[in-house]
Amino acid sequence: MNFQFDLLQYQLLATQLRFVARLLIVLGAFIALLTAAYSIATLIIGVGIIVPGALLHFEMHRLPICTQNRLKISEDQLLLSNSITDYDVKIRLNRVKNVKMTVLLGLALVYVDLDENERLTLIAYENSKDLFAELSLAIHRRA
């Protein structure tokens, strides 16, 4: 089964974060105008300014690489590849000890625990529930 980075899910989260950042700037301005709590207002406005800048930096430098991530699960191995960085890793499924899935800020995170205390974190892949189910099934087939 093939999986890839979910760009639409990321864009939805980025839009929500930009909206919240704008609200923080407005909230900080109201706090500064209505009260004498300038330090709190400055902190709130600062966070509202930093978040869009951090998103822009990620989108310019890391997002093109993330969108090229491909994940393929076969009968006995997990293949991670990226065409931009020429990164190819094959992980045998018998090395997988545990699989866990959580959702953080609307992005699905799949944690794959490998032997020798290694952990692989897969963030924002399309059909993350299917990815979790496929990896869990691979563990149960082995047992």
C-alpha positions in Angstrom: 0.0 0.0 0.0 1.3 3.5 -0.9 1.1 6.6 1.3 2.1 10.2 0.8 2.2 13.5 2.6 -1.3 15.1 2.9 -0.9 18.6 1.6 -4.5 19.6 2.0 -4.5 18.6 5.7 -1.4 20.8 6.2 -2.9 23.7 4.4 -6.0 23.6 6.5 -4.0 23.6 9.7 -1.7 26.4 8.4 -4.8 28.6 7.5 -6.2 28.0 11.0 -2.9 28.9 12.6 -2.7 32.1 10.6 -6.2 33.1 11.5 -5.4 32.5 15.2 -2.2 34.6 14.9 -4.2 37.5 13.5 -6.7 37.2 16.3 -3.8 37.3 18.8 -2.5 40.5 17.3 -5.9 42.1 17.6 -6.4 40.8 21.1 -2.9 42.2 22.1 -3.8 45.6 20.7 -7.1 45.7 22.6 -5.3 44.7 25.8 -2.7 47.4 25.3 -5.4 50.0 24.6 -7.8 49.1 27.4 -5.4 48.3 30.2 -2.0 49.1 31.3 -0.7 45.5 30.8 1.7 46.4 28.1 4.1 43.5 28.8 1.3 40.9 28.3 0.1 42.7 25.2 3.6 42.7 23.8 3.9 39.0 24.4 0.6 38.2 22.7 1.4 40.4 19.7 4.8 38.9 19.5 3.4 35.4 19.3 0.9 36.6 16.7 3.8 37.9 14.6 6.1 34.9 15.0 3.6 32.2 14.0 3.1 33.3 10.4 6.8 33.9 10.0 7.5 30.3 11.2 4.9 28.9 8.8 6.3 30.9 5.9 9.8 29.6 6.7 8.6 26.0 6.9 6.7 26.4 3.6 9.7 27.8 1.8 12.3 25.4 3.0 10.8 22.1 4.3 7.4 21.8 2.7 8.7 21.0 -0.8 10.7 18.2 0.7 7.8 16.9 2.8 5.5 16.8 -0.1 7.8 14.3 -1.9 7.8 11.8 1.0 6.5 8.5 -0.1 5.8 5.5 2.1 5.2 2.0 0.8 4.3 -1.0 2.9 4.9 -4.4 1.3 4.6 -7.9 2.8 7.8 -7.8 4.8 9.2 -4.3 4.7 8.4 -0.6 5.0 10.0 1.6 2.3 10.5 5.4 2.9 11.6 7.4 0.0 12.0 11.0 -1.1 12.8 12.0 -4.7 14.2 15.4 -3.9 16.7 14.2 -1.3 17.3 10.7 -2.8 16.5 9.3 0.6 15.5 5.7 0.6 15.2 3.6 3.7 14.0 0.0 3.9 12.8 -1.2 7.3 11.9 -4.8 7.8 8.5 -5.2 9.4 9.8 -7.7 11.9 11.7 -4.8 13.5 8.4 -3.0 14.3 7.5 -3.5 18.0 4.6 -1.2 18.5 2.4 1.3 16.5 0.5 4.1 18.1 -1.6 6.9 16.5 -2.6 10.3 17.9 -4.0 13.5 16.6 -2.3 16.8 17.4 -3.8 20.1 16.1 -5.7 18.1 13.5 -2.6 16.3 12.1 -2.5 12.6 12.5 0.7 11.3 14.0 1.7 7.7 13.6 4.5 6.5 15.9 6.3 3.3 14.9 8.5 1.9 17.7 11.3 -0.2 16.3 13.7 -2.5 18.1 16.8 -1.0 19.8 14.8 2.0 21.1 14.3 3.6 17.7 11.1 5.5 16.9 9.8 6.6 13.5 7.2 9.4 13.5 5.0 9.8 10.4 3.2 13.1 10.3 0.3 14.1 8.1 0.1 11.2 5.7 -3.0 10.6 3.6 -5.2 7.9 5.1 -3.2 7.8 8.3 -5.8 5.5 9.8 -5.2 3.0 7.0 -1.4 3.4 7.6 -1.9 2.7 11.3 -4.1 -0.3 10.5 -1.7 -1.8 8.0 1.3 -1.5 10.4 -0.7 -3.0 13.2 -1.8 -5.8 11.0 1.8 -6.5 10.1 2.7 -6.8 13.8 -0.2 -9.2 14.5 0.7 -11.3 11.5 4.2 -11.8 12.9 3.0 -12.7 16.4 
